């Protein structure tokens, strides 16, 4: 008896503990009363209203966005308990959608994989660290909704919440990136109604949402009311099937119909109409009882195509040709009355893998992709339709054709835009257990949570033609829970490519992560995907794979700070290997938050700025565009590398150029092809190229109609362009989609004869620690203690105001920092830029009147640096430099000079590569020419200040004032940069507002600067390739300074 009493006590104690477990800390409770997921759809009363798929024309949609009452607490234990009572008055105001941290409530936190709440004790959340927000507002249901079902729709809530209508609890949901809908019909009353939500920032679901982004809470997507008739189209699934020639199509639809209880389906009809624009091209009817009365057999695949329409040769959908039709479904009752109409866009396309090649409609494609987070610098995770549309425009303008929704489903409107503009989408489940890695996918208690996130993603987005792939999440290990997701998706929708990077995918043993990739128990992916390969690793990935699957990199070329060097090298390999299907750059946008400091300085900030102890600093600043949707210089490199037209094999003698169409579907008739001939950087001839219509993957060699008579001692380049004949939804007529430059006659050295001195006598005067070289026009001062040229004045105009010194260091980039952490020896070159011991200084006057000053320095006790200054009476200074460095030292960041010139020399002109910032491993998109800019527009600092504003292959550069007077720098092919800060300031600053403008302009003149690299930003892969590096050895180079405009 005692034993039984003990067991009963334990039983009830267990029940009590279980009963006390919070829903938001229970992986078995992921929803209460939440409606099943379904495709994005809106109810209309007529076909004419439904045809545009515009919810604003529905009459059955009410937005609850706008002003809500709000109460904020630090955690649930101190959250008010009486918030449902009418006399509760502790409210402030907040806008919806929004993240409450962006409105001043709580702390904005950014982490990569760390849990911001500080523990790995899943599924529990610390009781004192779970910010909680309560929302309230009123609404009125229209009178014509009286006999309809009404549901409330929450587009996205982070991370878990309850909802009440008129004081009655309706349900619960978690999963922050997909809709939660609840049937609120039984809870409504006439007149004013009240909705209240209680939102928890953290829940057990947060362990599955450990993505690399700002961890922000609240109702961050649209909140709406939907009305639907009692008899309604509950859902529908659209598939398109193409014949073996990819010509004719079958449109298949599986509808779900809801009828009121007790209503006979007989007499109800579902009518499907396919529209091409405003014209109906196909129609079919099916009786509703055939759908609702379908006999589910005990074996075999169930019927899908209750609607089955053969479409003769429809225009196909692809990223290049995003042709869309409209499917309109009308539910008609026994009296032929239209009860409800729903609609969706349809694209006829087929995604396949064939012998390891990714194809669309039978044609091979490459994925010129990028990873994209929802982000707005002012609103956090809340992105507007205008934000998304601008992203589309930029993607298309810069030749991207694919987006990975990293790492969660995006707004429904984003997919609409991808359908319309033509973007291949990898839709990714909101699953990333990065903080605990692969534990949860191997834990059966979490299987429902994993599967639910996959199902709801697929159900919502299944009808979008732009989605070519379902992805099972990111960096969450691999195990049976992922296999369950894969099994459900493959059975439910086998028309798309299944992706998950953590799965081996029968892909062989070699990958960038490990050389010992273990085989999976169950091979469930359709594509082999790896992260952050170097070019050699990309090549290995292809060669080593044992299966016949396409190979991609779902994350590559880490765009942190000044990065993405070597992009062309990656794509040279991809373009030449059919099975390599492309990849997705990490990532699209800097996740900077815009702030305004007390002194008025505006800047983008990153993790830790707002005081969160757990953060990953600036690891969120890694986009190819800025947080305000302006483009970074790397975007021009992406545009060039991804361009669909290739110019090659220039024959200058025959005046021919080969043009290749790299499009998978479009021919070249949409472009005008033109050329330019540049003489010393100036266009001297141009014309059209007469090209026949090139179909996909074909080439033609065409004649260049140029008879310009070239001159001796001049440099010539041909530029070629493919420009749109007509405007597109994202580009104006004349927009250049592809371009190339070829050197015809190139000079790499200065013509020394052009620097002959004028007559005139120079005097030399020693004064204390100074050597002054001067005549009536010039005054050049050397610091004899330091052994440097400290100032240069011409006709009383200061041209150099701080010493010209050897320089081997740059303001470290994010990639540099990763390498320096692993190769300490690189720091010797920082010391070499400051520890320069003078060991020899002498001067002489040559027979032609040239004054020659010779210096030699020992650098950081290791290398030697010799300089010869040749000063001529007309003000020309030749600087000949020799670096003698031991070959056993680490690679050198740069070899060159730095100096400071007066602040009034703000106009920059140069003849070299431009117009945008470029580096030795990121300058394919930069063409040699003559350019000009103000210093303000010459370069823009990165969010985390570092090296920027470089130009390569420069012949000369000028810095002049508004009268045209100033300094010209000449040399062989040199690099230069200019900014209003010191290198030290750039090196030490952590934010843009830390930068302090000087009274001058810092100029760097480099014989060579190493590449910016960036195959990743946290290992030695962050170092430049060997050909883009500067090994320690002897270097000789010369530059010339001379006054200009006097």
MARLUM-664535 format. One line per field, with one value per residue (C-alpha): x, y, z. Coordinates in pm, whole numbers. Example, Ala and Ser with C-alpha at 12.3 -4.5 7.8 and 13.67 -1.06 7.14 Angstrom:
% MARLUM-664535
X: [1230  1367]
Y: [-450  -106]
Z: [780  714]
END
This chain:
% MARLUM-664535
X: [0  282  446  127  78  432  374  50  224  500  242  50  371  480  146  179  530  413  113  336  564  524  404  694  939  782  890  573  359  422  66  -275  -580  -362  -518  -339  -91  -204  -93  -98  -442  -719  -1093  -1270  -1632  -1572  -1323  -1263  -1152  -937  -755  -490  -418  -435  -569  -665  -941  -1078  -1321  -1258  -925  -878  -534  -471  -137  -90  -112  -152  -147  162  299  660  816  1164  1033  705  723  689  450  108  -150  -463  -396  -726  -933  -1100  -958  -597  -442  -68  -31  196  179  366  330  268  450  765  1036  987  1363  1362  1095  1295  1181  1450  1795  1890  2105  2312  2480  2598  2531  2544  2218  2152  1989  2320  2242  2214  1965  1703  1407  1426  1462  1603  1313  1473  1572  1269  1136  758  529  151  -35  -394  -617  -979  -1142  -1488  -1607  -1794  -2164  -2125  -1894  -2175  -2228  -1862  -1578  -1324  -963  -690  -355  -20  246  537  579  905  911  598  261  -92  -393  -722  -1035  -1275  -1104  -1127  -811  -804  -471  -94  182  557  781  867  892  570  206  -11  -382  -671  -1043  -1196  -1552  -1695  -1535  -1661  -1943  -2120  -1953  -1616  -1397  -1068  -762  -479  -154  115  453  761  1095  1240  1084  1197  1153  1437  1678  1576  1616  1983  2053  2324  2121  1972  1759  1461  1115  757  488  715  498  145  -153  -477  -835  -956  -1320  -1430  -1772  -1880  -1839  -1493  -1177  -968  -644  -505  -177  -66  182  295  419  606  635  966  1037  956  694  336  220  -31  -163  -257  -442  -532  -799  -937  -1296  -1462  -1839  -2059  -2147  -2443  -2423  -2432  -2147  -2360  -2448  -2140  -1884  -1527  -1435  -1071  -974  -624  -562  -286  -310  -680  -760  -888  -702  -830  -1113  -1226  -1496  -1505  -1788  -1711  -1838  -1565  -1313  -1473  -1590  -1258  -1195  -857  -733  -538  -251  -103  -42  -355  -503  -355  -496  -865  -800  -609  -571  -354  -195  -48  303  267  538  774  889  1258  1468  1545  1188  954  634  334  -24  -308  -512  -855  -1063  -1434  -1660  -2018  -2323  -2625  -2790  -2488  -2404  -2034  -1961  -1587  -1298  -929  -631  -259  16  136  465  518  862  1043  1342  1560  1903  2037  2362  2480  2367  2103  1848  1538  1304  1577  1842  2148  2164  2411  2300  2442  2308  2323  2199  1940  1819  1521  1680  1618  1866  1585  1319  1522  1348  1055  1094  847  725  938  1245  1184  1116  1440  1624  1473  1585  1939  1961  1863  2071  2385  2321  2218  1956  1911  1841  1870  1622  1868  1771  1393  1094  1061  755  503  541  909  822  563  838  1074  800  752  1113  1267  1475  1544  1459  1593  1325  1470  1299  1331  1561  1903  2012  2361  2399  2367  2472  2331  2181  1818  1788  1890  1645  1300  1133  1202  1082  741  898  1133  864  610  850  911  544  429  696  605  232  256  494  413  253  539  706  1029  1104  1340  1455  1338  1612  1588  1754  2108  2396  2189  2376  2204  1983  1646  1450  1599  1536  1170  1149  1304  1072  760  872  988  655  445  635  887  905  1171  1533  1589  1885  2060  2426  2494  2395  2675  2447  2656  2897  3238  3484  3626  3466  3589  3487  3667  3864  3688  3319  3126  2850  2488  2266  2005  2081  1794  1925  1926  2221  2565  2624  2930  3036  3324  3544  3857  3891  4096  3842  3562  3750  3805  3437  3350  3623  3576  3199  3090  2727  2564  2435  2492  2738  2685  2819  2526  2760  3083  3287  3228  3147  3266  3403  3636  3622  3513  3855  3911  3547  3646  3880  3589  3365  3627  3612  3232  3185  3420  3268  2911  2829  2922  2589  2698  2651  2520  2747  2728  2546  2321  2302  2507  2294  2386  2148  2139  2193  2248  2499  2459  2699  2481  2705  2506  2648  2559  2635  2661  2653  2748  2678  2351  2506  2431  2701  2654  2723  2934  3033  3059  3014  2675  2841  2900  2678  2750  2518  2502  2228  2061  2047  2326  2576  2930  3214  3200  2862  3033  3258  2956  2786  3093  3160  2793  2728  2531  2732  3101  3344  3662  3935  3996  4204  4336  4492  4171  3957  3732  3583  3406  3073  2913  2559  2570  2194  2003  1689  1720  1872  2080  1816  1728  2071  2261  2629  2873  3246  3475  3840  4033  4353  4537  4207  4000  3735  3847  3628  3306  3044  2794  2874  2662  2572  2326  2073  2259  2059  2160  2519  2621  2896  2982  3295  3208  3404  3489  3427  3708  3952  4095  4461  4658  4950  5289  5365  4996  4812  4494  4210  3893  3579  3275  2920  2585  2306  1932  1738  1422  1344  1267  1080  1416  1640  1616  1671  2044  2144  2470  2425  2768  3103  3465  3796  4099  4440  4555  4870  4970  5254  5378  5658  5692  5853  6150  6228  5912  6067  6366  6446  6399  6694  6730  6946  6859  7019  7078  7075  7129  6942  6952  6773  6652  6790  6615  6626  6483  6476  6237  5955  6016  6095  6151  6242  6404  6409  6771  6705  6430  6570  6238  6100  5884  5729  5700  5596  5556  5500  5404  5144  5195  5170  5304  5260  5366  5656  5671  5752  5784  5469  5403  5084  4723  4436  4355  4053  3829  4001  4343  4253  4166  4501  4705  4554  4706  5030  5174  5476  5277  5294  5661  5539  5337  5650  5845  5614  5693  6034  6252  6609  6808  7148  7256  7171  7360  7295  7461  7404  7432  7570  7222  7127  6932  6969  6988  6915  6987  6856  6876  6670  6668  6311  6221  6575  6534  6473  6655  6490  6681  6538  6682  6505  6593  6474  6473  6448  6098  5967  5965  6064  6155  6151  6332  6275  6434  6309  6545  6351  6456  6261  6179  5953  5572  5393  5377  5037  5164  5487  5469  5473  5237  5215  4973  4871  4674  4302  4211  4327  3985  3946  4084  4158  4334  4421  4393  4134  3803  3571  3493  3726  3930  4208  4436  4194  3876  3936  3804  3504  3724  3835  4135  4025  4031  3814  3749  3576  3568  3748  3408  3290  3623  3562  3334  3450  3324  3103  3397  3668  3947  4146  3935  3933  4215  4266  4491  4683  4720  4933  4887  4675  4607  4493  4392  4201  3902  4134  4298  4628  4782  4996  5033  5168  5307  5470  5462  5141  5090  4805  4683  4419  4313  4107  4066  4188  4519  4591  4631  4282  4138  4329  4207  3851  3569  3286  3258  3197  3537  3699  3834  3911  4254  4360  4498  4447  4632  4768  4909  5113  5175  5401  5164  4900  4786  4434  4140  4059  3765  3690  3598  3677  3782  4068  4365  4114  4081  4429  4476  4565  4937  4917  4747  4998  5329  5607  5896  6184  6348  6127  6224  5984  5971  5715  5723  5569  5517  5308  5015  4791  5042]
Y: [0  236  148  222  551  649  569  764  1062  1052  1024  1331  1521  1442  1562  1881  1951  1878  2103  2383  2366  2682  2645  2858  2614  2295  2164  1953  2267  2465  2579  2587  2634  2762  2697  2468  2636  2717  2906  3284  3374  3629  3592  3791  3821  3819  3714  4073  4166  3856  3886  4128  3919  4245  4208  4576  4495  4209  4378  4079  4191  4446  4559  4584  4751  5085  5216  4965  5000  4840  4727  4613  4403  4264  3911  3721  3714  4091  4122  4248  3977  4194  4324  4181  4387  4701  4906  4819  5149  5088  5132  5323  5326  5127  5088  4750  4599  4680  4538  4678  4727  4967  5165  5203  4895  4649  4598  4546  4233  4092  3753  3504  3170  3250  3241  3597  3465  3307  2937  2612  2464  2376  2398  2634  3012  3203  3333  3675  3722  3696  4039  4032  4265  4295  4451  4571  4738  4750  4679  4668  4390  4515  4433  4235  3992  3879  3538  3472  3299  3547  3463  3682  3663  3739  3746  3710  3737  3687  3444  3311  3461  3412  3588  3691  3826  4019  3878  3514  3316  3204  3030  3020  3010  3003  3017  3376  3381  3221  3323  3223  3229  3172  3134  3410  3383  3245  3521  3822  4056  4337  4673  4721  4418  4394  4190  4138  3951  3861  3815  3645  3738  3393  3050  2692  2772  3024  2732  2661  3026  3082  3264  3518  3839  4092  3915  4148  4084  4182  4167  4243  4152  4240  4176  4134  4010  3778  3703  3402  3256  2951  2760  2849  2749  2653  2597  2490  2354  2433  2229  2278  1988  2030  1767  1606  1887  2154  2292  2209  2208  2061  2274  2061  2184  2009  2222  2193  2299  2379  2353  2428  2128  1942  2111  1871  1926  1818  2111  2310  2365  2482  2667  2718  2986  3053  3408  3550  3910  3995  3715  3374  3101  2788  2689  2376  2290  2020  1928  1995  1655  1498  1688  1657  1302  1172  815  791  446  229  217  404  773  984  1188  1535  1688  1746  2030  1911  2158  2114  2443  2464  2608  2864  3122  2964  3110  3151  3413  3555  3530  3563  3502  3478  3370  3401  3111  3213  2965  3037  2846  2843  2720  2523  2841  2930  3210  3287  3230  3298  3360  3309  3359  3314  3377  3074  3021  2723  2583  2266  2238  1930  1787  1598  1405  1647  1961  2195  2281  2491  2394  2167  2438  2444  2741  2893  3040  3390  3408  3589  3518  3766  3857  4079  4404  4776  5010  5207  4944  4627  4310  4506  4551  4738  4649  4936  4786  4451  4604  4800  4479  4324  4614  4600  4224  4248  4559  4383  4048  3841  3579  3387  3443  3207  3313  3293  3144  3159  3221  3583  3803  3665  3981  3904  3585  3773  4010  3722  3570  3900  4013  3671  3545  3181  3134  2883  2895  2794  2657  2858  2598  2687  2531  2673  2739  2368  2248  1905  1803  1885  1715  1395  1441  1287  1536  1804  1612  1781  2127  2049  1898  2169  2439  2255  2183  2538  2684  2455  2499  2878  2913  2610  2805  3044  2962  3132  2875  2618  2465  2387  2408  2232  2511  2602  2477  2250  1926  1637  1365  1193  1513  1657  1328  1352  1702  1578  1279  1490  1749  1497  1318  1632  1834  1644  1915  2113  2059  1961  2131  2104  2192  1984  1664  1484  1400  1103  1368  1217  1297  1635  1959  2297  2207  1876  1625  1340  1389  1097  936  997  711  834  1034  1281  1589  1654  1886  1889  2209  2332  2658  2899  2716  2862  2825  2510  2366  2444  2247  1962  1960  1884  1629  1437  1394  1037  1105  1263  1569  1937  2112  2457  2670  2796  3047  3175  3493  3645  4012  4143  4495  4551  4200  3967  3955  3669  3644  3609  3321  3131  3191  3107  2758  2747  2866  2597  2307  2211  2040  2344  2523  2841  2974  3236  3514  3585  3815  4077  4370  4505  4457  4795  4995  5368  5591  5962  6059  6354  6557  6500  6237  5959  5612  5247  5040  4671  4419  4545  4911  4903  4743  4374  4171  3876  3988  3920  4279  4364  4013  4132  4390  4163  4266  4355  4653  4901  4903  5194  4995  5192  4973  4897  4882  4501  4516  4630  4327  4102  4261  4201  3844  3744  3924  3724  3843  3761  3950  3758  3686  4039  4037  4388  4319  4176  4414  4135  4043  3725  3768  3483  3470  3314  3346  3022  3152  3502  3581  3890  4081  4278  4448  4707  4620  4909  4970  5255  5313  5499  5691  5763  5720  5944  5810  5888  5646  5455  5265  4982  4614  4435  4111  3853  3722  3483  3213  3069  2952  3050  3281  3495  3681  4027  4303  4626  4913  5139  5309  5557  5628  5562  5770  5665  5686  5660  5393  5235  5030  4888  4893  4683  4713  4534  4785  4731  4852  4901  4969  4679  4688  4736  4916  5210  5182  5204  5042  4848  4486  4362  4519  4435  4612  4501  4665  4718  4919  4947  5141  5026  5277  5652  5824  5968  6217  6406  6495  6694  6987  7345  7580  7736  7708  7533  7631  7398  7522  7333  7484  7293  6964  7069  7059  7317  7278  7585  7840  8124  7873  7577  7508  7147  7067  6748  6646  6536  6354  6139  6134  6222  6489  6681  6954  7073  7423  7555  7926  7968  7692  7405  7074  6834  6929  6618  6378  6136  5808  5444  5258  4885  4878  4945  5009  4647  4504  4248  3982  4114  4084  3717  3647  3852  3652  3343  3488  3723  3786  4015  4281  4335  4544  4768  4825  4881  5171  5350  5219  5356  5418  5650  5499  5715  6062  6252  6488  6617  6849  6686  6854  6925  7112  6826  6797  6439  6339  5983  5816  5468  5336  5022  4904  4746  4619  4384  4522  4805  5084  5316  5627  5866  6200  6379  6740  6944  7321  7308  7143  6785  6532  6177  5931  5603  5340  5006  4774  4493  4253  3908  3635  3463  3741  3731  3869  4247  4425  4700  4844  5217  5569  5783  6159  6435  6712  7031  7002  7242  6991  6824  6752  6410  6320  6007  5793  5431  5181  5316  5477  5279  5154  4854  4621  4376  4088  4289  4506  4312  4545  4854  4979  5195  5547  5907  5982  6263  6294  6510  6367  6322  6102  5930  5667  5584  5440  5100  5068  4929  5167  5002  5033  5179  5400  5229  5251  5015  5035  5412  5608  5945  6107  6472  6653  7010  7298  7474  7677  7368  7412  7125  6815  6541  6194  5983  5646  5308  5124  5222  5216  5506  5605  5925  6003  6287  6072  5934  5565  5541  5682  5434  5155  5236  5353  5108  5319  5590  5858  5769  5907  6259  6462  6621  6949  6757  6463  6137  6000  5651  5570  5200  5001  4725  4653  4302  4194  4226  3852  3709  3345  3365  3616  3395  3172  3175  3164  3534  3582  3679  3417  3379  3581  3863  3863  4045  3811  3953  4017  4305  4557  4857  5124  5493  5771  6134  6442  6764  7079  7114  7403  7679]
Z: [0  88  -242  -436  -252  -341  -709  -714  -556  -813  -1089  -976  -911  -1264  -1397  -1193  -1326  -1679  -1633  -1511  -1814  -2017  -2373  -2488  -2331  -2462  -2804  -2815  -2808  -3122  -3180  -3016  -3238  -3522  -3861  -4108  -4339  -4692  -4998  -4988  -5124  -5091  -5130  -5403  -5502  -5881  -6145  -6253  -5903  -5863  -6194  -6064  -5752  -5558  -5205  -5193  -5445  -5241  -5004  -4778  -4634  -4356  -4247  -3875  -3933  -3766  -3414  -3128  -2751  -2600  -2267  -2228  -1951  -1899  -1853  -1812  -1433  -1408  -1698  -1582  -1518  -1551  -1902  -2033  -1794  -1921  -1634  -1723  -1831  -1833  -2208  -2438  -2820  -3085  -3459  -3620  -3798  -3606  -3386  -3041  -2991  -3286  -3101  -2782  -2587  -2483  -2631  -2993  -3004  -3288  -3265  -3522  -3353  -2981  -2791  -2672  -2355  -2262  -2214  -2412  -2168  -2427  -2424  -2128  -2137  -1838  -1630  -1593  -1957  -2181  -2278  -2313  -2503  -2485  -2778  -2799  -3052  -3159  -3492  -3645  -3872  -4182  -4193  -4517  -4335  -4105  -4263  -4336  -4162  -4032  -3957  -3815  -3990  -3828  -4101  -3861  -3484  -3294  -3139  -2967  -2876  -2750  -2897  -2736  -2903  -2682  -2373  -2481  -2550  -2911  -2946  -2942  -3203  -3238  -3543  -3622  -4003  -4121  -4085  -3794  -3867  -3627  -3686  -3477  -3608  -3282  -3078  -3273  -3183  -3359  -3346  -3180  -3114  -2927  -3013  -2763  -2814  -2566  -2734  -2588  -2740  -2663  -2668  -2719  -3087  -3055  -3030  -3390  -3490  -3416  -3741  -3808  -3781  -3542  -3281  -3272  -3134  -3196  -3463  -3755  -4053  -4158  -3933  -4126  -4107  -4383  -4457  -4658  -4734  -4536  -4861  -4981  -5164  -4863  -5052  -5387  -5519  -5875  -6078  -6435  -6643  -6971  -7241  -7333  -7580  -7320  -7553  -7456  -7098  -6860  -6577  -6279  -5972  -5649  -5475  -5126  -5072  -4740  -4712  -4411  -4204  -4349  -4691  -4985  -5230  -5522  -5745  -5644  -5919  -5927  -6246  -6341  -6590  -6720  -6833  -7049  -6943  -6966  -7211  -7101  -7290  -7117  -6888  -6706  -6456  -6193  -5960  -5596  -5485  -5699  -5484  -5140  -5200  -5325  -5214  -5045  -5135  -4897  -5142  -5438  -5492  -5446  -5727  -5769  -6085  -6020  -6263  -6570  -6857  -7163  -7269  -7617  -7619  -7342  -7292  -7042  -6714  -6632  -6461  -6806  -6934  -6635  -6831  -6601  -6650  -6401  -6270  -6145  -5947  -5899  -5663  -5792  -5601  -5718  -5843  -6059  -5820  -5771  -5403  -5401  -5639  -5569  -5795  -5833  -6085  -6281  -6455  -6685  -6607  -6514  -6278  -6323  -6269  -6570  -6541  -6278  -6460  -6321  -6588  -6634  -6915  -7049  -7063  -6834  -6599  -6357  -6026  -5990  -5641  -5311  -4959  -4838  -4489  -4420  -4308  -4301  -4133  -3968  -3903  -3840  -3960  -4099  -4474  -4691  -5036  -5166  -4994  -5159  -5498  -5482  -5399  -5712  -5927  -5792  -5832  -6197  -6271  -6145  -6316  -6017  -6099  -5773  -5404  -5112  -4844  -4560  -4335  -4318  -4541  -4650  -4690  -4942  -5149  -5195  -5384  -5591  -5699  -5777  -5993  -6175  -6216  -6273  -5981  -5898  -5530  -5280  -5013  -4679  -4370  -4051  -3895  -3762  -3435  -3478  -3109  -3023  -3368  -3460  -3126  -3199  -3537  -3361  -3076  -3140  -2902  -3163  -3468  -3476  -3459  -3747  -3964  -3891  -4011  -4336  -4401  -4334  -4560  -4849  -4803  -4803  -5097  -5315  -5600  -5672  -6005  -5895  -5624  -5774  -5445  -5096  -4835  -4499  -4304  -4219  -4003  -3782  -3822  -3993  -3856  -3870  -3816  -4133  -4308  -4201  -4348  -4670  -4692  -4651  -4906  -5166  -5152  -5146  -5407  -5618  -5886  -5704  -5602  -5241  -5070  -4739  -4706  -4395  -4577  -4754  -5041  -5155  -5258  -5201  -4930  -5031  -4918  -4793  -4437  -4411  -4613  -4433  -4500  -4349  -4555  -4456  -4346  -4591  -4904  -4929  -5114  -5489  -5501  -5338  -5149  -4964  -4802  -4860  -5110  -5260  -5637  -5595  -5353  -5597  -5857  -5608  -5518  -5877  -5939  -5614  -5613  -5669  -5755  -6057  -5878  -5949  -5719  -5570  -5290  -5084  -4918  -5071  -5116  -4772  -4825  -4488  -4520  -4814  -4954  -5239  -5399  -5642  -5750  -6113  -6030  -5873  -6171  -6431  -6281  -6257  -6615  -6742  -6547  -6645  -6316  -6108  -6099  -5921  -5574  -5336  -5208  -4837  -4828  -4984  -4742  -4454  -4145  -4006  -3786  -3855  -3553  -3505  -3239  -3004  -3220  -3527  -3684  -3852  -3889  -3925  -3617  -3537  -3254  -2908  -2981  -2787  -2480  -2526  -2352  -2586  -2940  -3247  -3319  -3690  -3827  -3954  -4179  -4475  -4764  -5124  -5078  -4793  -4532  -4712  -5041  -5206  -5385  -5280  -5534  -5535  -5707  -6028  -6009  -5962  -6260  -6477  -6365  -6400  -6730  -6991  -7292  -7333  -7556  -7637  -7890  -8014  -8334  -8375  -8716  -8862  -8655  -8526  -8190  -8080  -7904  -7708  -7577  -7231  -7181  -7134  -7308  -7449  -7786  -7853  -8048  -7734  -7729  -7924  -7950  -7966  -7942  -7839  -7919  -7647  -7711  -7388  -7208  -7436  -7676  -8031  -8228  -8173  -8366  -8380  -8416  -8673  -8501  -8624  -8375  -8144  -7971  -7633  -7596  -7950  -8071  -8369  -8470  -8601  -8771  -8590  -8831  -8715  -8949  -8700  -8774  -8461  -8347  -8221  -7850  -7766  -7572  -7715  -7570  -7721  -7507  -7601  -7467  -7487  -7417  -7389  -7692  -7488  -7125  -6894  -6561  -6392  -6644  -6881  -7252  -7320  -6992  -7025  -6923  -7033  -7119  -7180  -7240  -7438  -7445  -7803  -7746  -7383  -7222  -6883  -6838  -6837  -7130  -6940  -7219  -7135  -6797  -6925  -6698  -6795  -6749  -6408  -6106  -5783  -5456  -5165  -4809  -4486  -4192  -3867  -3926  -4268  -4620  -4840  -5218  -5390  -5667  -5742  -5807  -5587  -5225  -5126  -4766  -4638  -4275  -4236  -3909  -4057  -4410  -4577  -4806  -4560  -4778  -5136  -5239  -5593  -5661  -5296  -5326  -5086  -5273  -5008  -4644  -4455  -4519  -4808  -4636  -4733  -4636  -4609  -4406  -4479  -4244  -4177  -4350  -4183  -4390  -4292  -3924  -3968  -4133  -3884  -3598  -3757  -3901  -3641  -3859  -4085  -3814  -3898  -4190  -3962  -3759  -4081  -4162  -3838  -3729  -4009  -3895  -4121  -4198  -4493  -4626  -4896  -5184  -5497  -5791  -6134  -6448  -6587  -6268  -6118  -5741  -5626  -5265  -5157  -4843  -4696  -4408  -4206  -4154  -3822  -3793  -4093  -4442  -4621  -4818  -5051  -5212  -5469  -5517  -5843  -5829  -6146  -6177  -6325  -6006  -6129  -5864  -5960  -5670  -5733  -5465  -5377  -5107  -5007  -4786  -4666  -4843  -4514  -4390  -4414  -4719  -4741  -4737  -4968  -5111  -5165  -5029  -4829  -4786  -4704  -4944  -4867  -4810  -5090  -5355  -5351  -5724  -5820  -6180  -6295  -6592  -6490  -6382  -6262  -6203  -5887  -5615  -5729  -5614  -5787  -5720  -5780  -6084  -6383  -6394  -6382  -6721  -6800  -6881  -6767  -6469  -6226  -5891  -5585  -5284  -5118  -5405  -5467  -5198  -4911  -4582  -4483  -4172  -3978  -4106  -4301  -4624  -4905  -5217  -5408  -5786  -5982  -6312  -6278  -6526  -6361  -6093  -6032  -5719  -5798  -5642  -5794  -6020  -6162  -5980  -5790  -5799  -6058  -5972  -6255  -6279  -6435  -6354  -5992  -5741  -5535  -5285  -5114  -4806  -4554  -4264  -4153  -4200  -3824  -3772  -4023  -3850  -3500  -3564  -3502  -3642  -3904  -3643  -3494  -3809  -3776  -4085  -4091  -4246  -4538  -4768  -4713  -5040  -5083  -5394  -5422  -5645  -5545  -5282  -5202  -5290  -5054  -5075  -4881  -4959  -4594  -4317  -4027  -4142  -4376  -4661  -4585  -4733  -5099  -5356  -5422  -5743  -5555  -5268  -5225  -5113  -4918  -5160  -5351  -5531  -5743  -5863  -5953  -5932  -6037  -5878  -6066  -6040  -6277  -6379  -6303]
END
